[in-house]
Amino acid sequence: MANRLALATSPYLHQHAENPVDWWPWGLEPFAEAKRRDVPILISIGYATCHWCHVMARESFSDREIGELVNDTMVAIKVDREEHPEVDSHYLTQAGAFIEQLGWPLTLFATPDGDVFHAATYLPPQPRGDIPSFRQTVDAVNHAWGAQREEIYQGALRLREAIRQADTEAKKRDPLRLTAEDWQAIISHLISQEDAEYGGFGTTPKFPIAPVLEFLLTTGEPEATALVTRTLKAMAASPLVDPLEGGFFRYATKRDWSEPHYERMLYDNAQLLALYAAVGQVDVATGIVGFLAQVMRLEVGLASAQDSESVIDGRRVEGGYYLADQATRQTLSPPAIDDKVLTGWNGMAIGALAQAARHGVSGDPLGLATSLAHELLAAHRSEPGHLIRMSKDGQPSQAAATLEDYGGLAWGLLELAVATGEAAWAKEAKELVDACITDDGEFVVPGGGDPTVSSLEAISGDVTEGAMPSGLSFIAQAALTLYQLTGTDHYREVAQRSVSRYAEAVSLRPLGFGGLAAVLWRLDHGMREVVVVADTPDNQLVTEARQHTPHGWLMLAVSPDQARAFSKNGFSLLDGRDQVDVPTGYICQDGVCQLPHTDSTLLVRELSRSH
């Protein structure tokens, strides 16, 4: 049996390389092999730090008899959902027709054309209540494939057409313009979903849902801001955060934020860093910076996650390392790091670190953000305007980059430009956003995305944003910031056209669309800018402006030389701003500025009045 996963870039695929299951990596070849053999396809989707993925691997995929059964009757494909998010999105959409509680590992059975006809998540080695074992499921699939082949193909085809039809109807629908009443209803609904006793949303399992917290903070509504602050305080005082190394775990299994699922994800901690910095909980933010710098730091970039399991006394134990006291922890080997470097997630971290620096968080977040930006542009840009999705140990993955990568990195670079006053970072971001805008004024991934997904004519239509914003949200946010800096209305128009079709979904399910809600809020309520030109960054006018500029506004402090560099590179917000003799502040809306202020007291007063 060929070991096709041995040379894979993904750490998740490496974990399965020695399984008796004859795994194929994602690509066109396994589909061709299934057609040649006339057998169904098993598609197993997970990620390297997924606890239940580890459990199913130990219980089923490591079993030699099960491996022989799968190899004799199917073609098996192993997919890292973080390496191939388009694949994951496509198959989650299909799986939703079979199961309500989606998650990972995602276990799918498909025709050789890639159409799913049965789906499950974790399957145990022995039946548990109404849940069949993995072996029973494989046997049932094989029986159906032999006895009901035509029904399987017809059912899978109907599902494909239903998804296609729903996507077509959604695109034909006239965009909904949210009214002031709509926005108030959205905010009121989110507030009504708060757990009044323990903070956060819902009951169990309980996730931070950082995109929704960011949206609520962006609104500036007092009740919404108070909810965000309460939630962040509750999480910081709970077992959801590692008290020794900083960094937050992915979610809690109990309503009071206790008994976490102990994996620590880069995307969670990047978003929470920005939020804690924004509300002034600097100590918590500093702990996250320490976690990123000391635990997640690689030679190039930041790791994707840290595992929930560690080996203690020869056994793999979930959470054992994190539950140990400081003295005991020093004697233990830490849980493994998923050391793949994802462009979009690192972009999120760059932006969050830059924001943390502006809010005075210690631990040199700006230095780390700057180093990461240099590293990502050097290692993850294949040519001007083109990115790679992922690398590991300097080896690039063959996976296609996504809007998450272009948008996440562009957003991060723009935040770095704002934090440093260096136009070069904004110029790099502009190149990435421009590469994603078509002649028709739509956001599209350069190169067309995953070729295998395209060959399957896959349609997911899924931009739901539970744990993190979608790629569309990131690229739209970056485009809006470029609109603010350049005055080029095309950026705003493309963002408006791309996200307005989701306004109805935001109004109906705001908990699932926090990132898009924040973009639509900016579009509907106008964008504000504060520019301060001063020779030194510690000038009182700069300090007061940073302290009093409302969340969600663009606040840019530059020297006259830096203002000149921005203007020279086409960022018209800074045109003529270098011609000042004393520190000067400007309050602007959509690029139109009020009379300048040189007195910090008057600037603060005007900021309070404008908000």
C-alpha positions as CSV (number, residue, x, y, z in Angstrom):
1,M,0.0,0.0,0.0
2,A,1.4,3.4,-1.0
3,N,1.8,5.9,1.7
4,R,0.4,9.0,-0.1
5,L,0.3,11.2,3.0
6,A,4.0,10.9,4.0
7,L,5.1,13.9,1.9
8,A,2.0,16.0,2.7
9,T,2.5,19.5,4.0
10,S,-0.4,19.3,6.5
11,P,0.4,18.1,10.0
12,Y,-3.1,16.6,10.2
13,L,-2.4,14.4,7.2
14,H,0.9,13.4,8.7
15,Q,-1.0,12.1,11.8
16,H,-2.8,9.6,9.5
17,A,0.1,8.7,7.3
18,E,0.7,5.3,9.1
19,N,-3.0,4.3,9.2
20,P,-3.9,1.0,7.6
21,V,-6.5,3.0,5.7
22,D,-5.1,3.7,2.2
23,W,-5.7,7.5,2.4
24,W,-5.4,9.8,-0.6
25,P,-4.8,13.5,-0.2
26,W,-7.3,16.0,-1.7
27,G,-7.1,16.3,-5.4
28,L,-8.5,15.0,-8.7
29,E,-6.7,11.6,-8.6
30,P,-8.9,9.9,-6.0
31,F,-12.1,10.8,-7.8
32,A,-10.6,9.3,-11.0
33,E,-9.6,6.2,-9.1
34,A,-13.1,5.8,-7.7
35,K,-14.6,6.0,-11.2
36,R,-12.1,3.4,-12.4
37,R,-12.9,1.0,-9.6
38,D,-16.7,2.0,-9.6
39,V,-16.7,2.3,-5.8
40,P,-17.9,5.0,-3.4
41,I,-15.7,7.6,-1.7
42,L,-15.1,8.0,2.0
43,I,-14.1,11.7,2.7
44,S,-12.8,12.3,6.2
45,I,-12.4,16.0,7.1
46,G,-10.7,17.2,10.3
47,Y,-7.7,19.2,11.6
48,A,-4.6,18.5,13.6
49,T,-5.7,19.7,17.0
50,C,-9.2,18.2,16.9
51,H,-9.8,16.0,19.9
52,W,-12.5,13.8,18.5
53,C,-10.5,13.5,15.3
54,H,-7.7,11.9,17.4
55,V,-10.2,9.7,19.1
56,M,-11.7,8.4,15.9
57,A,-8.2,7.9,14.5
58,R,-7.2,5.7,17.4
59,E,-10.5,3.8,17.6
60,S,-11.2,3.2,13.9
61,F,-8.7,4.4,11.4
62,S,-5.9,2.6,13.2
63,D,-7.8,-0.7,13.2
64,R,-6.2,-3.1,10.6
65,E,-9.5,-4.9,9.9
66,I,-11.4,-1.7,9.3
67,G,-8.5,-0.5,7.1
68,E,-8.8,-3.6,4.9
69,L,-12.6,-3.2,4.7
70,V,-12.3,0.4,3.6
71,N,-9.5,-0.2,1.2
72,D,-11.3,-3.2,-0.5
73,T,-14.6,-1.3,-1.0
74,M,-13.9,2.4,-1.2
75,V,-11.5,5.2,-2.1
76,A,-10.6,7.1,1.1
77,I,-9.7,10.8,1.1
78,K,-8.3,12.7,4.1
79,V,-8.8,16.5,4.1
80,D,-7.3,19.1,6.5
81,R,-10.2,21.6,6.7
82,E,-7.8,24.4,7.6
83,E,-5.6,23.7,4.6
84,H,-8.7,23.4,2.3
85,P,-11.4,25.6,3.7
86,E,-13.3,25.7,0.4
87,V,-13.5,21.9,0.5
88,D,-14.8,22.0,4.0
89,S,-17.4,24.6,3.2
90,H,-18.6,22.7,0.2
91,Y,-19.1,19.4,2.1
92,L,-20.5,21.1,5.2
93,T,-23.3,22.4,3.0
94,Q,-24.0,18.9,1.7
95,A,-23.7,17.3,5.1
96,G,-26.3,19.7,6.5
97,A,-28.9,17.8,4.5
98,F,-28.2,14.7,6.6
99,I,-27.3,15.8,10.1
100,E,-28.2,18.8,12.3
101,Q,-25.1,19.0,14.5
102,L,-22.2,19.7,12.2
103,G,-18.6,19.4,13.3
104,W,-15.4,17.5,13.0
105,P,-14.4,14.9,12.3
106,L,-16.8,15.2,9.3
107,T,-17.4,11.7,7.8
108,L,-18.9,11.7,4.4
109,F,-19.7,9.0,1.8
110,A,-19.9,10.3,-1.8
111,T,-20.3,9.1,-5.4
112,P,-17.3,9.1,-7.6
113,D,-18.6,12.5,-8.9
114,G,-18.1,13.9,-5.4
115,D,-21.8,14.1,-4.4
116,V,-22.6,13.1,-0.8
117,F,-25.2,10.5,-0.2
118,H,-24.6,9.9,3.6
119,A,-22.9,12.0,6.3
120,A,-22.0,11.8,9.9
121,T,-19.5,13.3,12.3
122,Y,-17.7,11.2,14.9
123,L,-18.6,7.5,14.7
124,P,-17.6,5.2,17.6
125,P,-16.0,1.7,17.3
126,Q,-19.1,0.1,18.8
127,P,-22.7,1.2,18.6
128,R,-23.8,3.8,21.2
129,G,-27.5,4.2,21.6
130,D,-28.8,5.4,18.3
131,I,-25.3,6.0,16.9
132,P,-24.0,3.2,14.7
133,S,-20.4,2.2,14.8
134,F,-18.0,3.2,12.0
135,R,-17.9,-0.4,10.7
136,Q,-21.6,-0.7,10.7
137,T,-21.9,2.5,8.7
138,V,-19.3,1.3,6.2
139,D,-21.1,-2.0,5.8
140,A,-24.5,-0.2,5.3
141,V,-23.0,2.1,2.7
142,N,-21.5,-0.8,0.8
143,H,-24.8,-2.7,0.9
144,A,-26.7,0.3,-0.4
145,W,-24.0,0.9,-3.1
146,G,-24.5,-2.6,-4.3
147,A,-28.3,-2.8,-4.0
148,Q,-29.5,0.8,-4.5
149,R,-27.0,2.4,-6.8
150,E,-29.4,4.2,-9.0
151,E,-31.3,5.6,-6.0
152,I,-28.0,6.8,-4.5
153,Y,-27.1,8.7,-7.7
154,Q,-30.5,10.2,-8.1
155,G,-30.7,11.3,-4.4
156,A,-27.2,12.8,-4.6
157,L,-28.0,14.6,-7.8
158,R,-31.2,16.0,-6.3
159,L,-29.2,17.4,-3.3
160,R,-26.7,19.0,-5.7
161,E,-29.5,20.7,-7.7
162,A,-31.3,21.8,-4.5
163,I,-28.1,23.5,-3.3
164,R,-27.5,25.1,-6.7
165,Q,-31.1,26.3,-6.9
166,A,-30.9,27.9,-3.4
167,D,-27.7,29.6,-4.3
168,T,-29.2,30.9,-7.6
169,E,-32.3,32.2,-5.9
170,A,-30.2,33.9,-3.2
171,K,-28.1,35.7,-5.8
172,K,-31.2,36.9,-7.7
173,R,-32.8,38.4,-4.7
174,D,-32.8,42.2,-4.5
175,P,-30.4,43.3,-1.7
176,L,-32.1,44.4,1.5
177,R,-31.1,47.9,2.8
178,L,-31.2,47.6,6.6
179,T,-33.1,50.5,8.3
180,A,-32.4,52.1,11.6
181,E,-35.2,50.0,13.0
182,D,-33.6,46.8,11.5
183,W,-30.3,47.6,13.2
184,Q,-31.9,48.3,16.5
185,A,-33.8,45.0,16.2
186,I,-30.5,43.2,15.5
187,I,-28.7,44.7,18.5
188,S,-31.7,44.0,20.7
189,H,-31.9,40.4,19.6
190,L,-28.2,39.9,20.4
191,I,-28.6,41.5,23.8
192,S,-31.6,39.2,24.5
193,Q,-29.3,36.1,23.7
194,E,-26.9,37.0,26.5
195,D,-26.5,34.6,29.4
196,A,-27.3,37.1,32.1
197,E,-25.7,35.0,34.8
198,Y,-22.4,33.9,33.3
199,G,-22.0,36.2,30.2
200,G,-21.6,35.2,26.6
201,F,-24.3,33.8,24.3
202,G,-26.4,30.6,24.7
203,T,-25.9,27.8,27.1
204,T,-23.6,24.8,26.1
205,P,-21.2,24.4,24.5
206,K,-20.3,28.0,24.9
207,F,-18.0,29.8,22.4
208,P,-16.7,33.3,22.6
209,I,-18.2,34.2,19.1
210,A,-15.7,37.0,18.8
211,P,-17.1,38.4,15.4
212,V,-20.4,39.2,17.2
213,L,-18.6,40.9,20.1
214,E,-16.6,43.0,17.6
215,F,-19.7,44.0,15.8
216,L,-21.4,45.1,19.0
217,L,-18.4,47.1,20.0
218,T,-18.3,48.8,16.6
219,T,-21.9,50.0,17.0
220,G,-20.9,52.2,20.0
221,E,-24.3,51.5,21.6
222,P,-24.0,51.7,25.4
223,E,-25.9,48.5,26.1
224,A,-23.9,46.6,23.4
225,T,-20.6,47.9,24.7
226,A,-21.6,46.9,28.2
227,L,-22.5,43.4,27.1
228,V,-19.1,43.0,25.4
229,T,-17.3,44.2,28.5
230,R,-19.2,41.8,30.8
231,T,-18.6,38.9,28.5
232,L,-14.8,39.6,28.2
233,K,-14.5,40.0,32.0
234,A,-16.4,36.7,32.6
235,M,-14.2,34.8,30.2
236,A,-11.0,36.3,31.6
237,A,-12.0,35.2,35.1
238,S,-12.9,31.6,34.0
239,P,-11.0,28.4,33.2
240,L,-11.4,29.3,29.5
241,V,-8.1,31.2,29.7
242,D,-4.8,29.5,30.6
243,P,-3.6,31.4,33.8
244,L,0.1,30.4,33.3
245,E,0.8,30.9,29.6
246,G,-2.1,33.2,28.6
247,G,-4.2,32.4,25.6
248,F,-7.8,31.2,25.4
249,F,-9.2,27.7,24.7
250,R,-11.6,27.2,21.9
251,Y,-14.8,26.8,23.9
252,A,-16.3,25.7,27.2
253,T,-18.4,22.6,27.6
254,K,-20.2,24.2,30.6
255,R,-22.4,27.3,30.7
256,D,-20.2,29.0,33.3
257,W,-17.1,28.8,30.9
258,S,-15.7,25.8,32.9
259,E,-14.4,22.5,31.5
260,P,-12.9,23.9,28.3
261,H,-12.2,22.0,25.2
262,Y,-8.5,22.6,25.6
263,E,-7.2,23.4,22.1
264,R,-5.9,26.9,21.6
265,M,-6.5,28.4,18.2
266,L,-4.7,31.3,16.6
267,Y,-7.8,32.8,15.1
268,D,-9.6,32.9,18.5
269,N,-6.7,34.5,20.3
270,A,-6.1,37.0,17.6
271,Q,-9.7,38.2,17.7
272,L,-9.8,38.2,21.5
273,L,-6.5,40.1,21.7
274,A,-8.0,42.9,19.7
275,L,-11.2,42.9,21.8
276,Y,-9.4,42.9,25.2
277,A,-7.1,45.7,24.0
278,A,-10.1,47.8,22.8
279,V,-12.0,47.6,26.1
280,G,-8.9,48.4,28.1
281,Q,-8.4,45.0,29.8
282,V,-4.7,45.4,29.1
283,D,-3.4,42.7,31.4
284,V,-5.5,40.0,29.6
285,A,-4.3,41.3,26.3
286,T,-0.7,41.2,27.4
287,G,-1.2,37.6,28.4
288,I,-2.4,36.8,24.8
289,V,0.6,38.6,23.3
290,G,2.9,36.4,25.5
291,F,1.1,33.3,24.4
292,L,1.5,34.2,20.7
293,A,5.2,35.2,21.2
294,Q,6.3,32.3,23.4
295,V,4.1,29.4,22.5
296,M,2.9,29.9,19.0
297,R,6.0,31.6,17.5
298,L,7.7,29.7,14.7
299,E,10.8,30.6,12.6
300,V,8.4,32.0,10.1
301,G,5.0,33.1,11.2
302,L,2.7,31.8,14.0
303,A,1.5,28.3,14.4
304,S,-2.2,27.5,13.7
305,A,-3.1,25.9,17.0
306,Q,-2.0,24.0,20.1
307,D,-3.4,20.6,20.8
308,S,-5.8,19.7,23.6
309,E,-4.0,16.4,24.4
310,S,-0.6,15.8,25.9
311,V,1.2,12.6,27.0
312,I,1.3,12.2,30.7
313,D,2.6,8.9,32.3
314,G,2.6,7.4,28.8
315,R,-1.1,8.2,28.2
316,R,-2.6,10.8,25.9
317,V,-4.8,13.0,28.2
318,E,-7.0,15.9,27.2
319,G,-6.3,19.0,29.2
320,G,-3.9,17.3,31.7
321,Y,-1.1,19.7,30.9
322,Y,-3.3,22.8,31.3
323,L,-4.8,21.6,34.6
324,A,-1.3,21.2,36.2
325,D,0.1,23.8,38.5
326,Q,3.2,25.8,37.5
327,A,5.7,23.5,39.2
328,T,4.2,20.3,37.7
329,R,3.8,21.8,34.2
330,Q,7.5,22.5,34.1
331,T,8.1,18.8,34.3
332,L,5.6,17.9,31.5
333,S,6.0,18.0,27.7
334,P,3.6,20.6,26.3
335,P,0.9,19.6,23.9
336,A,1.9,19.5,20.3
337,I,1.8,22.6,18.1
338,D,0.1,22.5,14.8
339,D,3.0,24.2,13.0
340,K,1.4,24.9,9.7
341,V,1.4,28.7,8.9
342,L,-1.9,29.9,7.4
343,T,-1.7,33.3,5.6
344,G,-5.1,34.5,6.6
345,W,-4.8,33.6,10.3
346,N,-1.4,35.2,10.5
347,G,-2.9,38.3,8.9
348,M,-5.5,38.4,11.6
349,A,-2.8,38.2,14.2
350,I,-0.8,41.0,12.6
351,G,-3.8,43.3,12.7
352,A,-4.7,42.4,16.3
353,L,-1.1,42.9,17.5
354,A,-1.1,46.3,15.7
355,Q,-4.3,47.3,17.4
356,A,-2.9,46.1,20.8
357,A,0.1,48.3,20.3
358,R,-2.1,51.3,19.7
359,H,-3.9,50.6,23.0
360,G,-0.7,50.4,25.0
361,V,-0.5,46.6,25.5
362,S,3.0,45.6,26.6
363,G,5.1,42.7,25.3
364,D,6.1,44.5,22.1
365,P,3.1,43.6,20.0
366,L,4.1,46.1,17.3
367,G,7.6,44.5,17.0
368,L,6.0,41.0,16.6
369,A,3.4,42.3,14.1
370,T,6.1,44.0,12.0
371,S,8.3,40.8,12.0
372,L,5.3,38.7,11.0
373,A,4.4,41.0,8.1
374,H,7.9,40.9,6.7
375,E,8.0,37.1,7.0
376,L,4.6,36.5,5.5
377,L,5.2,38.7,2.5
378,A,8.6,37.0,1.9
379,A,7.4,33.4,2.3
380,H,3.8,33.4,1.4
381,R,3.7,35.7,-1.7
382,S,4.4,33.7,-4.8
383,E,4.5,36.8,-7.0
384,P,3.1,40.4,-6.7
385,G,-0.6,40.2,-5.8
386,H,-0.6,36.4,-5.4
387,L,-0.5,34.5,-2.1
388,I,-0.1,30.9,-1.1
389,R,-2.5,29.4,1.5
390,M,-0.2,27.6,3.8
391,S,3.4,26.5,4.5
392,K,5.1,24.2,7.0
393,D,8.8,24.3,7.7
394,G,9.2,26.6,4.7
395,Q,7.5,24.1,2.3
396,P,4.5,25.7,0.6
397,S,1.3,23.7,0.4
398,Q,-0.4,23.1,-3.0
399,A,-3.7,24.2,-1.5
400,A,-5.1,27.3,-3.3
401,A,-5.2,30.6,-1.4
402,T,-8.7,31.9,-0.5
403,L,-10.4,35.2,0.1
404,E,-9.6,34.6,3.8
405,D,-5.9,34.8,3.0
406,Y,-6.1,37.9,0.8
407,G,-8.5,39.7,3.0
408,G,-7.0,38.6,6.3
409,L,-3.5,39.6,5.3
410,A,-4.6,42.9,3.6
411,W,-6.6,43.8,6.7
412,G,-3.6,43.0,9.0
413,L,-1.2,45.1,6.8
414,L,-3.6,48.1,6.9
415,E,-3.8,47.9,10.7
416,L,0.0,47.8,10.8
417,A,0.2,50.8,8.5
418,V,-2.2,52.7,10.8
419,A,-0.2,51.7,13.9
420,T,3.2,52.5,12.5
421,G,2.4,55.4,10.2
422,E,4.3,53.6,7.4
423,A,2.6,53.9,4.0
424,A,4.6,50.9,2.6
425,W,2.3,48.5,4.5
426,A,-0.8,50.1,3.1
427,K,0.6,49.9,-0.4
428,E,1.2,46.1,0.1
429,A,-2.4,45.8,1.3
430,K,-3.8,47.7,-1.7
431,E,-1.9,45.4,-4.1
432,L,-3.7,42.4,-2.5
433,V,-7.1,43.9,-2.5
434,D,-6.8,45.1,-6.1
435,A,-5.8,41.6,-7.2
436,C,-9.2,40.3,-5.9
437,I,-11.4,42.9,-7.6
438,T,-12.7,41.8,-11.1
439,D,-13.6,44.1,-13.9
440,D,-17.2,43.5,-13.0
441,G,-16.7,44.8,-9.5
442,E,-16.7,41.6,-7.5
443,F,-14.3,40.0,-5.1
444,V,-12.8,36.8,-6.6
445,V,-9.7,34.9,-5.5
446,P,-6.9,35.4,-8.0
447,G,-6.3,32.1,-9.9
448,G,-9.9,30.9,-9.3
449,G,-9.4,29.0,-6.1
450,D,-9.2,25.2,-5.6
451,P,-9.2,23.4,-9.0
452,T,-10.7,20.2,-7.7
453,V,-13.6,22.1,-6.1
454,S,-14.1,23.9,-9.4
455,S,-14.1,20.6,-11.3
456,L,-16.8,19.3,-9.0
457,E,-18.9,22.4,-9.8
458,A,-19.1,22.9,-6.1
459,I,-21.5,25.4,-4.7
460,S,-21.7,26.1,-1.0
461,G,-23.0,29.7,-0.7
462,D,-21.8,29.4,2.9
463,V,-20.3,32.5,4.5
464,T,-21.6,31.8,8.0
465,E,-19.2,33.3,10.6
466,G,-19.5,31.5,13.9
467,A,-16.0,31.5,15.3
468,M,-14.3,33.9,12.9
469,P,-15.2,36.4,10.1
470,S,-15.5,35.0,6.6
471,G,-13.0,35.8,3.9
472,L,-15.6,38.1,2.3
473,S,-15.8,40.1,5.5
474,F,-12.1,40.5,5.7
475,I,-11.6,41.6,2.1
476,A,-14.6,44.0,2.4
477,Q,-13.2,45.5,5.6
478,A,-9.9,46.0,3.9
479,A,-11.5,47.6,0.8
480,L,-13.5,50.0,3.1
481,T,-10.3,51.1,4.8
482,L,-8.7,51.7,1.4
483,Y,-11.7,53.8,0.5
484,Q,-11.1,55.9,3.6
485,L,-7.4,56.3,2.8
486,T,-7.6,56.8,-0.9
487,G,-11.0,58.4,-1.4
488,T,-11.5,56.0,-4.3
489,D,-15.2,55.2,-4.2
490,H,-14.8,52.0,-6.2
491,Y,-13.6,50.2,-3.1
492,R,-16.7,51.2,-1.2
493,E,-18.9,50.2,-4.2
494,V,-17.4,46.8,-4.5
495,A,-17.7,46.1,-0.8
496,Q,-21.4,47.3,-0.9
497,R,-22.3,45.2,-3.8
498,S,-20.6,42.1,-2.4
499,V,-22.0,42.1,1.1
500,S,-25.4,43.7,0.7
501,R,-26.8,40.4,-0.6
502,Y,-26.3,39.0,2.9
503,A,-28.1,41.8,4.7
504,E,-31.3,39.7,5.1
505,A,-29.3,36.8,6.5
506,V,-27.6,39.2,9.0
507,S,-31.1,40.5,10.1
508,L,-32.4,37.0,10.6
509,R,-29.4,35.3,12.1
510,P,-27.0,37.9,13.5
511,L,-25.2,35.4,15.8
512,G,-24.0,33.6,12.6
513,F,-22.9,36.7,10.7
514,G,-21.0,39.0,13.0
515,G,-18.3,39.8,10.5
516,L,-20.7,40.8,7.8
517,A,-22.8,42.7,10.3
518,A,-19.7,44.9,11.1
519,V,-19.1,45.6,7.4
520,L,-22.7,46.5,6.7
521,W,-22.8,48.7,9.8
522,R,-19.8,50.7,8.5
523,L,-21.5,51.1,5.1
524,D,-24.8,52.2,6.6
525,H,-23.5,54.5,9.2
526,G,-20.6,56.2,7.4
527,M,-16.9,56.0,8.1
528,R,-15.0,58.4,10.3
529,E,-11.3,59.2,10.3
530,V,-9.0,61.0,12.8
531,V,-5.6,62.1,11.5
532,V,-2.9,63.6,13.7
533,V,0.3,65.0,12.2
534,A,3.1,65.5,14.7
535,D,6.8,65.1,14.7
536,T,6.8,62.7,17.7
537,P,4.5,59.8,18.4
538,D,4.3,60.6,22.1
539,N,2.9,64.1,21.5
540,Q,-0.1,65.0,23.7
541,L,-2.3,65.5,20.7
542,V,-1.5,62.0,19.5
543,T,-2.0,60.5,22.9
544,E,-5.4,62.1,23.5
545,A,-6.6,61.3,20.0
546,R,-5.8,57.6,20.5
547,Q,-7.4,57.5,23.8
548,H,-10.7,59.2,22.7
549,T,-11.2,58.0,19.2
550,P,-14.3,55.8,19.2
551,H,-13.9,52.1,18.3
552,G,-14.2,51.4,14.6
553,W,-13.0,54.8,13.5
554,L,-9.7,55.0,11.5
555,M,-7.1,56.8,13.7
556,L,-3.8,57.6,12.0
557,A,-0.9,59.4,13.6
558,V,1.9,60.3,11.3
559,S,4.9,62.6,11.1
560,P,5.0,65.2,8.2
561,D,7.4,62.9,6.3
562,Q,5.1,59.9,6.8
563,A,2.1,62.0,5.6
564,R,4.1,62.9,2.5
565,A,4.8,59.2,1.9
566,F,1.1,58.3,2.2
567,S,0.1,61.1,-0.2
568,K,2.9,60.1,-2.7
569,N,1.5,56.6,-2.8
570,G,-2.0,57.7,-3.6
571,F,-3.6,57.8,-0.2
572,S,-5.4,61.1,-0.6
573,L,-6.5,61.4,3.0
574,L,-3.0,62.6,3.7
575,D,-2.8,65.1,0.8
576,G,-1.4,68.4,2.1
577,R,-1.2,67.1,5.7
578,D,2.6,67.5,5.7
579,Q,2.3,71.3,5.6
580,V,2.0,71.9,9.3
581,D,4.3,73.8,11.7
582,V,2.7,72.5,15.0
583,P,1.0,69.2,15.9
584,T,-2.4,69.2,14.1
585,G,-5.4,67.0,14.3
586,Y,-8.2,66.5,11.7
587,I,-11.6,64.8,12.2
588,C,-13.0,63.6,8.9
589,Q,-16.0,61.7,7.5
590,D,-15.6,59.7,4.3
591,G,-12.5,61.7,3.5
592,V,-14.0,65.2,4.1
593,C,-12.3,66.9,7.1
594,Q,-13.4,69.6,9.5
595,L,-11.2,72.5,10.4
596,P,-7.9,71.4,12.0
597,H,-7.3,71.3,15.7
598,T,-4.0,72.1,17.4
599,D,-5.4,72.1,21.0
600,S,-5.9,68.6,22.5
601,T,-8.8,69.7,24.7
602,L,-10.7,71.0,21.8
603,L,-9.9,67.9,19.7
604,V,-11.2,65.6,22.5
605,R,-14.4,67.8,22.9
606,E,-15.1,67.6,19.2
607,L,-14.5,63.8,19.2
608,S,-17.0,63.4,22.0
609,R,-19.5,65.6,20.1
610,S,-19.0,63.7,16.8
611,H,-19.6,60.3,18.5
